[in-house]
Amino acid sequence: MSIWTVSGRVKDVALAASREQLATLTLYRKGESDLLHRDGMWFLLATCEVPEPEPNSDPVEFLGIDLGIVNIATTSDGEIIAGRALNRLRVRERGLRAKLRKKNTPSARRRLKKRRGKEARRARDINHKIAEHVVAEAERTGRGIALEELTGIRERVRLRKPQRATLSSWAFAQLGSFIRYKARQAGVPVVYVDPAYTSRTCAECGHIDKANRVAQARFACRNCAFVDHADRNSSRNIRARAQVLWRCGAPSTAPASPRRPRWDWTQAQHHRQ
């Protein structure tokens, strides 16, 4: 690349990138690029206009994704992504940051800033990997993706103080946006459903009861005795609701705002029966 400087244009400046990034730059780069200096390194920010594939207008089914605190993501196929080991690391990092804030010396503040950046980069990397995995699986099997509408989740849920800290520290909105844009690039439809009672509803018979949720990871229906992992049961309910919405002509898009009309799930249950 070439760069304008106060001393004139410098040509033939080498840059490092992955093979995929270089191919994208070669094929789709548009306009000028920005040069960013951060943490002693230089980054080239280039705008690329990549054509979108034709969206899948007739998915064979939906892949339900349940997002949670203990397990960041659980699919309706039963796959649990980023669970307890990650949370243990997050708790440890949160404790270290609390100690540095309490110390409050210049060196402690520098270390605190560095650790905050490290935690944000780790969360972003994990969210990218989860989104890529989910979208690749949906694209491979010809399915759409079903997600809960999590707008205002921090205001809706009631949790103990340690759980509130864990909930607030993870970028669920970022994960949702990563899944959305990666799915758009792959032509995979995404449907958002009402999250009400997904953790209390039996995926087999549809019975809703607070007592169905025996423990954090265990679901046992009081009506039909169906037993499953609680997060997988929730993801299956999310998948079923997405299929109903898709048959009713739901748009493949993200929620527009927190005030948009909510889906009446009693009507959906009646339609399903």
Summary of the structure (lengths in Angstrom):
residues: 273
radius of gyration: 22.4
end to end distance: 61.4
largest distance: 77.8
contacts: 728
relative contact order: 0.13
helix: 45%
strand: 17%
